[in-house]
Amino acid sequence: MKEQWSVDDILALEPCHDYSRDRIEELFREVGCSDYVTPLEISRADIPIEDFLWLVLRPEIIPERQLHEIAIWCWEEIARPIYEKHYPEDRRPHDAVAVKRLWIEGEATDDELAAARAAAWNAAWNAARAAARAAAWNVARAAARAAARNVARAAAWDAAWDSARDSAWDAAWDKIKKHVISVMGVA
């Protein structure tokens, strides 16, 4: 497992165009490093959470077993409450996580894991399609309401909803980052 990363090591991972050599060197200086940086030092850099997770959620930094455990934790702490609220009767994601736990312990086969994963993906796609239909209906309903009511009131409601949704999203990302950093601290 690689404990320190150079600029060249990070560039070899082919980050997006926002992370040129100059930008990565700047981030190294920002966290007080010049030649090498550790994953925990990277967590202090001023980069979007998605970019931090893209870099550290890999077996070169966190052992593969812990990566699987992080995925389960994300389901349990972030996604499951949302999914259960909308689909309380759908057990497919729960079953997939149960099989994943068995697989981590060597008590389920790759084929069993693949079948459970396929069922969970099917559930996720069904949920995404339902959400898209609901969003389309909400847009149509909002348009009709805006025509019938005060447009400013509808705009204020939409802004408040967007702000609440963005805050929840940011809180979820922060929670994931804190968990990943705690795992890296013991990795």
C-alpha positions in Angstrom: 0.0 0.0 0.0 1.4 3.4 -1.1 1.7 5.7 1.9 3.1 8.8 0.2 2.2 10.2 -3.2 4.2 12.4 -5.5 2.8 14.8 -8.1 3.8 12.2 -10.8 2.0 9.5 -8.9 -1.2 11.5 -8.9 -0.8 12.5 -12.6 -0.4 8.8 -13.4 -4.0 8.3 -12.2 -5.2 10.6 -15.0 -7.2 13.2 -13.0 -9.5 15.5 -14.8 -8.1 18.5 -16.7 -8.6 20.7 -13.6 -5.6 19.0 -12.0 -2.6 20.0 -14.0 0.9 19.6 -12.7 0.9 23.2 -11.5 -2.4 22.8 -9.7 -1.3 19.6 -7.9 2.0 21.2 -6.9 0.0 24.2 -5.6 -2.2 21.8 -3.5 1.0 20.1 -2.1 2.3 23.5 -1.0 -1.1 24.4 0.4 -1.0 21.4 2.8 2.7 22.1 3.7 4.3 19.4 1.5 6.8 19.7 -1.4 7.7 16.3 -2.9 5.3 13.8 -1.3 1.9 14.0 0.3 0.0 11.4 2.4 -3.7 10.7 1.9 -4.5 12.3 5.2 -2.6 15.4 4.1 -4.6 15.4 0.9 -7.8 15.6 3.0 -6.7 19.1 4.1 -6.4 20.4 0.5 -9.0 22.8 -0.8 -10.5 20.5 -3.4 -14.1 19.4 -3.9 -15.1 16.3 -1.8 -15.8 14.3 -5.0 -12.2 14.9 -6.1 -10.8 13.9 -2.7 -12.9 10.7 -2.7 -11.8 10.0 -6.4 -8.2 10.1 -5.2 -8.4 8.2 -2.0 -11.0 5.5 -2.6 -8.7 3.1 -4.2 -6.9 0.0 -3.0 -3.5 1.7 -3.3 -4.6 3.8 -0.3 -7.3 1.9 1.6 -7.2 -1.9 1.7 -9.8 -3.5 -0.6 -11.8 -5.0 2.3 -12.2 -1.6 3.9 -13.3 -0.1 0.6 -16.1 -2.6 0.5 -16.9 -1.8 4.2 -17.0 1.9 3.3 -19.5 1.2 0.5 -21.7 -0.7 3.0 -21.4 2.2 5.5 -22.4 4.7 2.8 -25.5 2.6 2.1 -26.5 2.3 5.7 -25.8 5.8 6.8 -26.6 7.9 3.7 -28.7 6.0 1.1 -30.8 3.5 3.1 -32.9 6.0 5.0 -33.7 7.9 1.8 -34.5 4.7 -0.1 -36.6 3.2 2.7 -38.6 6.4 2.9 -39.7 6.0 -0.7 -39.6 2.2 -1.1 -40.2 0.7 2.3 -41.2 -2.7 0.8 -38.3 -3.2 -1.6 -35.8 -5.5 0.1 -33.4 -5.9 -2.9 -30.8 -3.3 -1.8 -30.9 -4.8 1.8 -30.4 -8.3 0.3 -27.5 -7.1 -1.8 -25.8 -5.6 1.2 -26.3 -8.8 3.2 -24.7 -10.8 0.4 -21.9 -8.3 0.2 -21.2 -8.8 3.9 -21.1 -12.5 3.4 -18.8 -12.1 0.4 -16.4 -10.0 2.4 -16.2 -12.8 4.9 -15.7 -15.4 2.2 -19.1 -16.9 2.7 -20.7 -16.0 -0.6 -19.5 -16.6 -4.1 -18.7 -14.0 -6.8 -21.8 -15.3 -8.7 -24.0 -14.7 -5.7 -22.6 -11.3 -5.3 -23.1 -10.5 -9.0 -26.8 -11.6 -8.8 -27.4 -9.5 -5.7 -25.7 -6.5 -7.3 -27.9 -6.9 -10.4 -31.0 -7.0 -8.3 -29.9 -3.9 -6.4 -29.1 -2.1 -9.7 -32.6 -3.0 -10.9 -34.1 -1.5 -7.8 -32.0 1.6 -8.2 -33.0 2.0 -11.9 -36.7 1.6 -10.9 -36.3 4.2 -8.3 -34.5 6.6 -10.7 -37.3 6.1 -13.3 -39.9 6.8 -10.7 -38.0 9.9 -9.5 -37.8 11.1 -13.1 -41.5 10.6 -13.6 -42.2 12.4 -10.3 -39.9 15.3 -11.3 -41.6 15.7 -14.6 -45.0 15.7 -12.9 -43.7 18.2 -10.3 -42.4 20.5 -13.1 -45.8 20.3 -14.9 -47.7 20.9 -11.7 -45.3 23.8 -10.7 -45.9 25.4 -14.1 -49.6 25.2 -13.7 -49.4 26.5 -10.2 -47.1 29.4 -11.3 -49.6 30.3 -13.9 -52.4 30.2 -11.4 -50.6 31.8 -8.5 -48.0 34.3 -7.6 -44.8 33.5 -9.5 -42.6 35.1 -6.9 -44.1 32.7 -4.2 -43.3 29.7 -6.4 -39.8 31.0 -7.0 -39.2 31.5 -3.3 -40.5 28.0 -2.6 -38.2 26.5 -5.3 -35.2 28.4 -3.9 -35.9 27.2 -0.4 -36.3 23.6 -1.6 -33.1 23.8 -3.7 -31.2 25.3 -0.7 -32.5 22.5 1.7 -31.6 19.8 -0.9 -28.1 21.3 -1.4 -27.6 21.5 2.4 -28.6 17.9 2.8 -26.3 16.9 -0.1 -23.4 18.8 1.4 -24.0 17.3 4.8 -24.0 13.8 3.3 -20.7 14.4 1.5 -19.2 15.8 4.7 -20.3 12.7 6.6 -18.8 10.4 4.0 -15.5 12.4 4.0 -15.2 12.2 7.8 -15.8 8.5 7.7 -13.3 7.9 5.0 -10.7 10.0 6.8 -11.3 8.0 10.0 -10.8 4.7 8.1 -7.6 6.1 6.5 -6.3 7.0 10.0 -6.3 3.4 11.0 -5.5 1.9 7.5 
